Amino acid sequence: MVLAGKGITLGITGGIAAYKGADIASRLVKEGAVVRVVMTRSACRFIGEATIEALTGGPVYTELFDGPEGWLIPHIKLAREADLVLIAPATANIIGKAAHGLADDLLSTVLLAATCPVVICPAMNVHMYQHKVVQDNLKRLGQLGYHIIEPDEGRLACGDTGRGRLPDPSCIVDRVAAVAACGGKKDYSGLTVLVTAGPTREAIDPVRYISNHSSGKMGYALAKAAAARGARVILVSGQTALTPPCGVEFVQVDSALDMYNAVLEYYPAADVAIKAAAVADYRPARAAGQKIKKKDIQLSLELEKNVDILYELGKVKNGKILVGFAAETEDLVNNARDKVLKKNLDFIVANDVTRAGAGFGSDTNLAQLIYPDGRIKSLELMSKLALGHRILDEIAALRL
């Protein structure tokens, strides 16, 4: 687990979403993190300290001068022992303080003393969130290197509807893990990364389709990693059981043709395109309009070839970085070399899906990066999130 043994200082501020801080703290602990919680006085009006203490197994820090007798600098300890600081929820007040270097309570002083990555999760009324002052403060924090997780849209506790809801705690913890995995780098700020993920479905009739075993985990991990590093991420995904990562633009598709059309729409805006989807090579030549009934005869399907999306993108790169994936069961290197040249790729991520830990649905991958000039970089078995960051490191090196 990425967060195992990591020190996380969690700041909870005074908004109705403070109750979700308990869920976030619990999930971080389950991921193996050492969680220290700072609550503002207002947060204590929304959720009890005893709840957080029970979930984390440690004290809740609330006052600037709390601490053992003779020791008056808890904000330094909380900052120094943190591998990452997370503020969730973050009110307009703490955002304003952080943006302008104000330090009049424990949490704001921790932020000034922190040298580790900081993740901010705004949550407030939609009109407060949209206020120019708040937006300017968030922009400033982004420029200062803070990681901002935008709030969700929906019905708010006050009855208004709009952007302002704290994202689901599972999404926040995923983002925290992705930021921690890269040490808080924001080297993709200002770039647009297009990622494809998951399988495609090719209809036989209204209830049946041809597909494959892709879970989408690799593509989603890449999207998480790129978003954590500051990119605008467009994730074009086939049908999966996964929840789209926080902070990405999500485009749901079904068939290979759907994916092709979506990719062509977003490709011109992309600086980097990573094709991790498992796109069907063939589709039924004719999809039946009604369910095909079972009969006592053999059923034959005539298949026709789908468009090769990666090949088409390679013909119109225009200075973009283009990376593909090759999932093979035999002759891995030669098959991958053929693809990287034929499709005009900057490199290809090749893996033998018959190897333990590298198959579809796995949380890990065992890959080789193969370049057009014949270079091969063999990587050790690692989590798909770690591999996502490794791929982004390689892409960043190509852009230097």
C-alpha positions in Angstrom: 0.0 0.0 0.0 1.3 3.4 -1.0 0.4 5.1 2.3 1.7 2.4 4.6 3.9 4.0 7.2 3.3 7.5 5.8 2.6 10.3 8.3 -0.5 12.2 7.3 -1.6 15.3 9.1 -5.3 15.7 8.5 -6.9 19.1 9.0 -10.6 19.3 9.5 -12.3 22.7 9.4 -15.7 23.9 10.3 -18.2 23.0 7.6 -21.1 20.6 7.4 -18.8 18.2 5.5 -16.6 17.9 8.6 -18.4 14.6 9.4 -16.8 13.1 6.3 -13.4 13.8 8.0 -14.1 10.8 10.2 -14.5 8.6 7.1 -11.4 10.0 5.6 -9.4 9.4 8.7 -10.6 5.9 9.0 -9.7 5.1 5.4 -6.3 6.6 5.8 -5.7 4.4 8.8 -6.9 1.3 6.9 -4.3 2.2 4.2 -1.6 2.0 6.8 -1.0 5.7 7.3 -0.1 7.2 10.7 -2.8 9.8 11.0 -2.6 12.9 13.2 -5.7 15.1 13.2 -5.9 18.9 13.7 -9.4 20.3 14.2 -10.4 23.9 14.2 -12.7 25.2 16.9 -15.5 25.5 14.4 -14.9 21.9 13.3 -15.4 20.7 16.9 -19.0 22.2 16.6 -19.8 19.8 13.8 -18.1 16.6 14.9 -16.8 15.3 18.3 -13.1 14.8 19.0 -13.8 11.5 20.6 -15.0 10.1 17.3 -11.8 11.0 15.5 -9.6 9.8 18.4 -11.4 6.4 18.4 -10.8 6.1 14.6 -7.1 7.1 14.6 -6.0 5.8 18.0 -4.4 9.2 18.8 -5.3 12.6 20.2 -6.9 15.3 18.3 -5.0 18.6 18.2 -7.1 21.8 18.5 -5.1 24.6 20.2 -1.9 26.3 19.1 -0.3 25.9 22.6 -1.5 22.5 23.5 1.2 19.9 24.2 3.2 18.3 26.9 4.3 20.5 29.8 7.2 22.7 28.7 6.7 22.1 25.0 4.8 24.9 23.2 5.3 24.2 19.5 2.9 21.4 18.4 2.5 23.0 14.9 6.2 22.3 14.2 5.9 18.7 15.3 2.7 18.2 13.2 4.4 19.7 10.2 7.8 18.0 10.6 6.3 14.5 11.1 4.0 14.7 8.1 4.8 13.2 4.7 1.6 14.9 3.5 -0.9 17.4 4.9 -4.5 17.0 3.9 -7.2 19.6 4.6 -10.6 18.1 4.2 -13.0 19.8 4.2 -11.3 23.1 3.6 -13.5 26.2 4.3 -13.1 29.5 2.5 -11.5 30.8 5.7 -8.6 28.4 5.8 -8.1 28.7 2.0 -7.8 32.5 2.4 -5.4 32.1 5.3 -3.2 29.7 3.5 -3.2 31.8 0.3 -2.0 34.9 2.2 0.3 33.4 4.8 -1.9 34.1 7.8 -1.3 32.0 10.9 -3.6 32.7 13.8 -4.5 29.1 14.9 -2.9 25.7 15.0 -3.9 24.5 11.5 -2.9 27.7 9.7 0.5 27.6 11.5 1.0 23.9 10.5 0.4 24.9 6.9 3.1 27.6 7.1 5.6 25.2 8.7 4.9 22.3 6.4 7.6 21.4 3.8 5.7 18.3 2.5 3.0 18.1 -0.2 -0.3 19.7 0.8 -3.7 18.7 -0.5 -6.7 21.0 -0.2 -10.3 19.9 -0.5 -12.6 22.9 -0.7 -16.2 22.4 0.5 -18.7 25.2 0.9 -21.9 26.8 -0.5 -21.8 27.1 -4.3 -21.9 30.9 -4.3 -19.1 31.1 -1.8 -17.0 28.7 -3.9 -17.7 30.7 -7.0 -16.8 34.0 -5.4 -13.9 35.6 -7.2 -11.9 36.0 -4.0 -12.2 32.3 -3.2 -11.3 31.4 -6.8 -8.3 33.8 -6.8 -7.1 32.2 -3.5 -7.4 28.7 -4.9 -5.5 29.8 -8.0 -2.8 31.3 -5.9 -2.5 28.1 -3.8 -2.2 26.1 -7.0 0.6 28.4 -8.2 2.3 27.9 -4.8 2.4 24.1 -5.3 -0.7 23.1 -3.3 -2.7 20.2 -4.7 -6.4 21.2 -5.1 -9.2 18.6 -5.3 -12.2 20.4 -6.8 -15.6 19.9 -5.1 -18.4 17.9 -6.6 -21.6 19.2 -8.0 -25.0 18.4 -6.4 -27.5 19.4 -3.8 -25.8 21.1 -0.9 -26.8 21.0 2.8 -28.1 24.6 2.6 -30.6 23.6 -0.1 -28.7 25.2 -3.0 -27.5 23.1 -5.9 -24.1 23.4 -7.6 -20.4 22.8 -7.1 -19.4 22.8 -3.5 -19.8 19.3 -2.1 -16.8 17.5 -0.7 -15.9 14.5 -3.0 -16.4 11.0 -1.8 -13.8 10.1 0.9 -12.6 7.1 -1.2 -11.7 9.5 -4.1 -9.9 11.8 -1.7 -7.8 9.0 -0.3 -7.0 7.8 -3.8 -5.8 11.2 -4.7 -3.7 11.5 -1.6 -2.1 8.1 -2.4 -1.3 9.4 -6.0 0.2 12.6 -4.7 2.2 10.7 -2.1 3.5 8.2 -4.7 5.2 11.0 -6.7 6.4 13.0 -3.7 4.0 15.9 -4.6 5.6 16.7 -8.0 3.4 19.0 -10.2 5.5 18.7 -13.3 2.4 18.2 -15.5 0.8 21.5 -14.6 -0.4 23.2 -17.8 -0.4 20.0 -19.8 -3.4 18.0 -21.0 -3.2 14.3 -20.8 -5.6 12.0 -22.7 -5.9 8.5 -21.3 -7.9 5.6 -22.6 -8.9 2.7 -20.4 -10.9 -0.5 -20.0 -12.5 -2.8 -22.6 -14.8 -2.1 -25.5 -18.1 -3.9 -26.1 -19.0 -5.0 -29.6 -22.8 -5.7 -29.8 -24.0 -9.1 -31.2 -27.6 -8.2 -30.3 -29.4 -6.1 -27.7 -28.3 -8.4 -24.8 -25.0 -9.9 -26.0 -21.6 -8.5 -26.9 -18.0 -9.4 -27.6 -15.5 -8.0 -25.1 -12.2 -8.9 -23.2 -10.9 -9.3 -19.7 -9.6 -5.7 -19.2 -10.5 -4.2 -15.9 -9.4 -0.7 -16.7 -7.2 -0.5 -13.6 -4.0 0.4 -15.5 -5.7 3.3 -17.4 -7.4 4.6 -14.2 -4.1 4.5 -12.3 -2.5 6.5 -15.1 -5.3 9.1 -14.9 -4.9 9.3 -11.1 -1.2 9.8 -11.4 -1.4 12.5 -14.1 -4.1 14.4 -12.2 -2.0 14.2 -9.0 0.9 15.8 -10.9 -1.1 18.8 -12.0 -2.4 17.8 -15.5 -5.7 18.3 -17.0 -6.8 14.7 -17.5 -9.3 13.4 -20.0 -10.2 9.8 -19.3 -12.0 8.0 -22.1 -13.1 4.7 -20.7 -15.0 1.6 -21.7 -17.4 0.0 -19.3 -15.7 -1.0 -16.0 -16.6 -1.5 -12.3 -14.3 1.3 -11.3 -15.1 4.8 -10.0 -13.6 7.6 -12.0 -10.7 9.3 -10.2 -11.2 12.7 -8.6 -10.3 15.7 -10.7 -10.5 14.1 -14.2 -12.8 14.7 -17.1 -14.6 11.4 -17.6 -16.0 10.2 -21.0 -17.9 7.0 -20.9 -17.9 4.9 -24.1 -19.0 1.5 -25.1 -17.7 0.2 -28.5 -14.4 0.6 -30.3 -16.1 3.1 -32.7 -17.4 5.1 -29.8 -13.9 5.2 -28.3 -12.4 6.2 -31.7 -14.9 9.1 -32.1 -14.3 10.3 -28.5 -10.5 10.1 -28.8 -10.6 12.1 -32.1 -12.7 14.8 -30.4 -10.2 15.3 -27.5 -6.9 14.4 -29.2 -6.2 17.9 -30.7 -6.2 19.5 -27.2 -3.9 16.9 -25.7 -0.1 17.3 -25.2 0.2 13.6 -24.2 -2.0 10.6 -25.2 -1.6 7.3 -23.4 -3.7 4.4 -24.9 -4.1 1.9 -22.2 -7.5 0.6 -23.3 -8.0 -2.9 -24.6 -9.8 -2.1 -27.8 -11.5 -5.0 -29.7 -9.8 -5.7 -33.0 -13.0 -7.0 -34.5 -16.8 -6.5 -34.2 -19.8 -8.3 -35.6 -20.5 -7.2 -39.2 -24.2 -6.9 -38.3 -25.7 -6.5 -34.9 -29.2 -8.1 -34.6 -32.0 -5.7 -33.8 -33.6 -8.3 -31.5 -32.3 -11.0 -29.2 -31.0 -14.0 -31.2 -33.0 -17.0 -30.0 -31.3 -20.3 -29.2 -31.8 -22.9 -31.9 -30.6 -26.5 -32.4 -28.2 -25.3 -35.1 -24.7 -23.9 -35.1 -24.5 -20.1 -35.0 -21.8 -18.3 -37.0 -20.8 -14.7 -36.6 -19.2 -12.8 -39.4 -16.7 -10.3 -38.0 -15.2 -7.2 -39.5 -12.1 -5.2 -38.5 -12.3 -2.3 -36.2 -10.3 0.9 -36.8 -6.9 0.8 -35.2 -7.2 3.9 -33.0 -3.5 4.0 -32.0 -2.4 3.7 -35.6 -4.6 6.6 -36.7 -3.3 8.8 -33.9 0.3 8.0 -34.9 -0.4 9.4 -38.4 -1.3 12.8 -36.9 1.0 13.3 -33.9 1.9 16.9 -34.6 4.5 17.0 -31.8 2.4 15.1 -29.2 3.8 12.4 -27.0 2.0 9.1 -27.9 2.3 6.0 -25.8 0.7 2.6 -26.3 0.3 -0.6 -24.5 0.9 -4.2 -25.7 -0.7 -7.0 -23.8 0.8 -10.2 -25.2 0.8 -13.9 -24.5 3.9 -14.8 -26.6 7.0 -13.3 -28.3 6.4 -10.1 -26.2 9.4 -8.1 -27.3 9.2 -8.7 -31.1 5.4 -8.1 -31.1 5.8 -4.9 -29.1 8.7 -3.7 -31.3 6.6 -4.1 -34.4 3.8 -2.0 -32.9 6.0 0.8 -31.7 7.4 1.3 -35.2 4.2 0.7 -37.2 2.1 3.0 -35.0 4.7 5.8 -34.7 4.8 5.7 -30.9 7.3 7.4 -28.6 7.4 4.1 -26.6 5.2 1.2 -25.8 4.4 -0.4 -22.4 4.6 -4.2 -23.0 3.5 -6.9 -20.6 3.0 -10.6 -20.8 -0.5 -11.2 -19.4 0.3 -14.8 -18.6 2.9 -13.8 -16.0 1.9 -13.8 -12.3 1.0 -10.3 -11.2 0.7 -8.9 -14.7 -2.6 -10.1 -16.0 -6.0 -8.5 -16.4 -7.6 -7.4 -13.2 -4.4 -7.5 -11.2 -3.5 -4.5 -8.9 0.2 -4.9 -10.1 2.0 -5.0 -13.4 5.3 -6.3 -14.7 6.2 -4.3 -17.8 8.9 -3.5 -20.3 9.2 -0.1 -21.9 10.2 -0.5 -25.5 11.5 2.4 -27.7 11.6 2.9 -31.5 15.4 2.8 -31.4 15.3 -0.7 -29.9 16.0 0.3 -26.3 14.3 -1.8 -23.7 13.8 -0.8 -20.0 12.7 -3.8 -18.0 10.8 -2.8 -14.8 10.2 -4.8 -11.6 6.8 -5.9 -10.4 5.0 -2.8 -9.0 1.6 -1.5 -8.3 -0.3 0.0 -11.3 -0.2 3.4 -9.7 3.6 3.2 -9.3 3.9 2.1 -12.9 1.6 5.0 -13.9 4.1 7.4 -12.3 7.0 5.6 -13.9 5.5 6.0 -17.3 4.8 9.7 -16.6 8.5 10.0 -15.6 9.6 8.6 -18.9 7.2 11.0 -20.8 8.5 13.9 -18.8 12.1 13.0 -19.8 11.1 13.0 -23.5 9.7 16.5 -23.2 13.0 18.0 -21.8 
